Structures are given as C-alpha cells and as structure tokens.
Amino acid sequence: MRVTVSPLEFRGVSVVEPDQFVDARGFFMETYHRQNLLDLGLDFNFVQDNHSRSRHGVLRGFHYQDHTAPQTRLVRCSVGEILDVIVDLQVDSPTFGRHIAIRLSAENRKQLLIPPSFAHGFLVLSDVAEVQYKVTGHHVPSAEHSLAWNDPDIAIPWPISDPFVSDRDRAAPSFKDYLANPGFPASVVK
C-alpha cells in the first residue's frame, strides 16, 4: 500500500493520506509505514504514540514543545471528527502567526504532519472523538508550553463559541506574550 502526501502552504506541513483497501467487510489501511514516507523524502524517528478521547465541544490546545525539545507530530482522528488547528510559531517564517485548520475524521482518514515549530490544538465536533498522534520527541516538562486558544491576534474562527477547555489551556499565555520570549526564535532549525 502507498501513501499520498500533499504539502500545504505552511513550510513542512502536509496532509498524509494512506491508501485504503475497501471491500464488503470494511476497510484496511496502514496508518504509518516508515519506508513509504522515506521514499517520499520524509525521514522521522517517531518515539512515542499518544491517544486521547474527548467529548463534543472539548478544545485541547494550543500546545507545543519549544526548540530545546522539539516534536514533529503525525495526527489522525480514529473515532469521530475534529477541527485540527495549527499556528506557525517560527519567528522568521513567512507564515509566522498565521493558522491553518483542517477537519480530521474517522471517515476521511486524513492525517496531519506538523513540524515542531507549530502550536497544535483541536476542537471535537462529533459526540466523541479519539485522536492519535505519533511524536518524534518525548514529553519534556521544561520545554512544554501553551498558547491561548482564543487569542484575538490569531483570531481562529472556532465553530463553537464556548468550548470546554482545561484550566491550563484557559490560563495559556497570549500571542503577545509569546512574542516577548519566542520558543522558536529566528534561525532555529525546524
């Protein structure tokens, strides 16, 4: 089975769509195949898999680990549907401070490949959603940060005005706070 990788307008961000074998029983797909990605020039050493389950209206994010412990993420929604949103935090990037949103679902089986210099968050659109993602670096508490999900300078048009957000995410710093001490300053290798 093969995989299709479609780069988006943000540097290093791609939609990954594994081929699927579909018949009367359902479907089969390889959600990750290292050699297929290597053949496309994508070389990642994923070291950990994460899995979350959330109910409708839950918003998780924005989260990232700074340049001292960067993580590339390969995100998919295996149950339900989410609006997956990323924000470019690389100061010298042409898309710095901009966001991109994509619906990931069990139905469309798309995956989002996210470079380390992006904050990541998602909103659950279905009754429940299970999100699974591979990461290239382990969790390092000293490098872990968040960014306000509702920051007016980023202005995400979330389809739910009052999502369920954790205390940590509710208290996340603003984009202006990030600018004062960026986790991905200019010239940091992505």
C-alpha positions in Angstrom: 0.0 0.0 0.0 1.2 3.5 -0.7 0.7 6.9 0.8 -0.1 10.3 -0.7 1.5 13.4 0.9 0.1 16.8 0.0 2.1 19.7 1.2 0.1 22.7 2.4 1.1 26.3 2.1 2.9 26.3 5.5 6.5 25.2 5.5 6.8 21.5 6.4 3.0 20.9 6.9 1.4 18.2 4.9 -1.8 16.2 4.7 -1.0 12.4 4.7 -3.5 10.0 3.2 -2.6 6.3 3.3 -4.1 4.1 0.6 -7.0 2.0 1.7 -8.3 -1.4 0.8 -12.1 -1.3 0.9 -14.5 -4.2 0.4 -17.8 -5.5 1.8 -16.2 -6.2 5.2 -15.0 -2.6 5.7 -11.5 -1.2 5.1 -7.8 -1.8 5.9 -5.0 0.8 5.8 -1.5 1.1 7.1 -1.7 4.2 9.2 2.1 4.5 9.3 4.6 2.9 7.0 8.1 4.2 7.6 9.5 3.1 4.2 6.7 4.8 2.3 7.5 8.1 3.9 11.2 7.6 3.4 10.5 7.0 -0.3 8.9 10.5 -0.3 11.9 12.1 1.4 10.2 12.3 4.8 12.5 10.8 7.5 11.1 10.9 11.0 12.1 8.9 14.0 8.8 8.6 15.9 9.4 7.6 19.6 6.0 7.8 21.2 2.3 7.3 20.3 -0.3 9.3 22.1 -4.1 8.7 22.3 -6.8 11.0 23.6 -10.6 10.6 23.9 -12.8 13.7 24.3 -16.5 14.6 24.1 -18.2 17.1 21.9 -17.1 20.7 22.5 -13.8 19.9 24.1 -11.0 22.1 22.9 -7.4 20.9 23.6 -4.6 23.4 22.9 -2.7 25.1 21.7 0.3 23.1 22.9 3.9 22.8 21.7 7.4 21.9 23.0 10.0 24.7 22.3 13.2 24.3 20.3 15.0 22.7 23.2 12.9 19.5 22.9 11.1 19.8 19.5 8.4 17.3 18.4 7.2 16.6 14.9 3.6 15.2 15.1 1.6 13.0 12.8 -2.0 13.4 13.9 -5.2 11.5 13.0 -8.7 11.1 14.3 -9.7 7.5 14.5 -13.2 8.0 16.1 -15.5 10.9 15.3 -14.4 14.3 13.9 -12.2 17.2 15.0 -11.2 20.6 13.7 -7.5 20.4 13.9 -5.7 23.8 14.0 -2.0 24.7 14.0 -0.3 28.1 14.4 3.1 28.9 13.0 5.5 30.0 15.8 8.7 30.2 13.8 9.6 33.9 14.0 11.4 34.0 10.6 8.7 32.0 8.8 6.7 33.8 6.0 3.6 32.4 7.7 4.5 33.3 11.3 1.5 33.9 13.5 -0.9 32.5 10.9 -3.0 29.4 11.3 -4.4 26.6 9.3 -7.4 24.4 10.1 -8.4 21.0 8.7 -11.1 18.6 9.6 -9.7 15.2 10.5 -12.2 12.3 11.0 -12.6 8.6 11.1 -14.5 8.9 7.8 -11.9 10.9 5.8 -8.9 9.1 7.4 -6.6 12.1 6.7 -3.6 12.7 8.9 -1.8 16.0 9.5 2.0 16.1 9.6 3.0 19.0 11.9 6.6 20.3 12.2 7.9 21.2 15.7 7.5 25.0 15.3 3.7 24.9 15.3 1.4 25.1 18.2 -1.3 22.4 17.9 -4.9 22.3 19.1 -8.2 20.7 18.2 -11.9 21.0 18.8 -14.2 18.0 19.0 -17.1 18.3 16.5 -18.7 14.9 16.9 -20.3 13.3 20.1 -16.9 11.9 20.9 -13.5 11.8 19.2 -10.4 9.8 19.6 -7.2 11.4 18.4 -4.0 9.5 18.0 -0.6 11.0 17.2 2.9 10.0 16.8 5.7 12.3 18.0 9.4 12.4 17.4 10.4 13.5 20.9 9.4 12.5 24.4 7.4 14.8 26.7 9.8 17.3 28.4 8.0 19.4 31.0 10.6 22.2 30.9 10.0 22.6 27.1 6.2 22.3 27.2 4.2 25.5 26.5 0.8 26.6 25.5 -0.8 29.4 23.7 -4.2 30.9 24.2 -6.8 29.1 22.1 -8.9 32.3 21.8 -6.1 34.9 21.3 -7.5 37.8 19.3 -4.3 38.4 17.4 -4.5 34.8 16.0 -8.3 35.0 15.6 -9.3 31.4 15.0 -12.9 31.2 13.8 -13.9 28.3 16.1 -17.3 26.9 15.2 -18.2 26.6 18.9 -18.1 29.9 20.9 -17.9 28.4 24.4 -15.8 25.1 24.2 -14.9 23.0 27.2 -11.3 24.0 28.0 -8.9 22.8 30.7 -7.8 25.2 33.4 -4.3 25.1 32.0 -5.5 26.0 28.5 -7.8 28.7 29.9 -4.7 30.3 31.5 -2.4 30.0 28.5 -0.3 32.9 27.5 -1.3 35.3 24.7 0.5 35.6 21.3 1.9 38.9 22.5 3.4 37.0 25.5 4.9 34.5 23.0 6.5 37.4 21.0 8.3 38.6 24.2 10.0 35.2 24.6 9.5 33.1 21.4 10.0 29.3 21.7 11.2 29.3 18.1 13.3 32.4 17.5 14.8 33.3 14.2 17.4 30.9 12.8 16.3 27.9 14.9 16.4 24.8 12.7 12.9 23.3 12.3 
